[in-house]
């Protein structure tokens, strides 16, 4: 990923208070690793040449192995990062992937070109939802929020057609080229089989955070569906409760 808006995120997330993980320096060799993301749990993502390294300390509670096996299943079927290497040591767990073309469909550039970004987000989800589920491992869905049914939420709306669900379809997880074309998706730790509205509800909600309010109908139109308010409410509540 080379989009300058993604590089700008490094200004918002620094290593202040943390040491550079040893595996980052080992894999970078003589290169200069660039921190491009630090989440609220101190999970880190670095750019190393044309590859990306995710590193998580044990305190995140996030198992990169779960994402790794999903990526290895998905990458031959959909534009997703290809795993190059992975491992763990006493300080954390890591996964090295090849970069995909483009960068996240967020930031100042794409706020100024919002219609293109929204069309790309919708295009990526349409493509993912068309991936056949023929040999998708059934056990994976139960490991994610998509497959859970908390009694507190009441009856789950029936699934009209099961599809491959991203599980974290927020706008930054769509990649987009400089000319506005969808190029791929990232962050597949919650890949599951389920209702397309699990993705559509979260993706449309994330537009408010990244582009401001008032653009959800634009997204549904780009995807090619009318809003299903019952399923939107249910899957947003489930995502907030379980993710």
Number of C-alpha atoms within 10 A of each C-alpha: 19 16 19 13 16 19 17 14 15 17 11 10 16 14 13 7 6 8 7 13 15 12 18 21 14 10 14 18 11 8 11 13 20 17 21 20 23 20 11 9 13 17 19 22 23 21 24 22 13 11 19 24 27 19 25 24 20 17 11 13 9 15 14 20 16 16 18 24 14 20 23 15 15 19 13 11 12 16 19 22 24 19 20 14 13 16 13 16 11 7 14 17 20 25 20 24 21 19 21 21 16 22 25 26 32 27 19 13 14 20 16 12 15 21 16 19 27 31 19 26 32 25 21 24 23 16 13 21 20 12 15 12 14 6 7 17 12 11 11 18 20 14 15 18 22 26 19 14 14 13 8 8 12 9 10 15 11 8 12 9 9 14 19 22 26 26 26 23 26 23 26 22 21 27 28 28 19 14 8 19 18 27 20 26 25 19 20 23 22 23 24 28 26 21 22 23 22 27 25 30 25 21 27 25 19 19 22 14 12 18 20 11 11 9 16 20 13 16 24 20 14 18 19 12 11 10 17 12 10 11 20 19 13 18 24 20 15 21 18 10 12 14 12
